Amino acid sequence: LPFSALSQSKKGTAFPKHFRAKQEASLLWRCQRHAQNVAAINGLVESQAAFNEMPQTSQRAPSP
C-alpha cells in the first residue's frame, strides 16, 4: 500500500502502526528466544567439551 492511501483516513494509519508494532514485538520476542536457545545449546556443548577434557580414570575401567 502506498503511504498516501494509508494517511487518508485516521483509522487507516492507526491500524498499520499498531500492526507493525505488534509484528516488531513478536519478532523481537522470537529473536530473544532464539538467542536463549543458542546460548543454552552453546552451554551444553561447552559443558560436554569440559567433561570430555576431564581425566576419566574414575568413570572408565582401565583398558587391559
N, C-alpha and C positions, 0 to 999 in steps of 0.2 A: 504493500500500500504506500502511495506517495504521502509525504508528510502533510501536504496541503489538505488532502482528504481527511486526515486524522484531526487536523486543527479546526475543521469547520464546526464540529459540534463538541460541546464540553464532555458529553458522555463518551464520545469517540476518543478524546485524549485521555480521560481518566482510566478507561479500560486498558488500553495498551500499556500505560505506565505501570498500572497495578500488576498486569500480567507479566510484564518484563521483570519487575521487582521480584515477583514470585518465582519466575524462572531462574533469575540470578541467585536467589536464596537457595533454591533446591540444588542448583549446580554447585554452589559453594559448599553446601552440606555434603554433596556427593564427593567433591574433591577432598574434603576433610576426612570423610570416611575412608576414601581410597588411601590417603596419607597414613591414617591409623593402621589400615590393613598392611600397607607396605612396611611400616615400622615394626609391626608385630611379626611379619614374616622375616624381616632382617634380624630381629632379635632372636627368633628361633634358629635361624641359620648361624648366627654368631655363637649362641649358646651350644649348638651342636658342634661347631668347629672347636670351641673351647673344650668341650667334652672329649672330642677326638684327640686333642693335643695332650690331654692329661695322661700321665703314666697309668696304664691299665693293668698293672700286675695283679691288683686285688680283684678286679672284675673278671679277668680271664685266666683260665687254667694255663699253666706254662706248657708250651708245646714240647713233646718228648724229643 
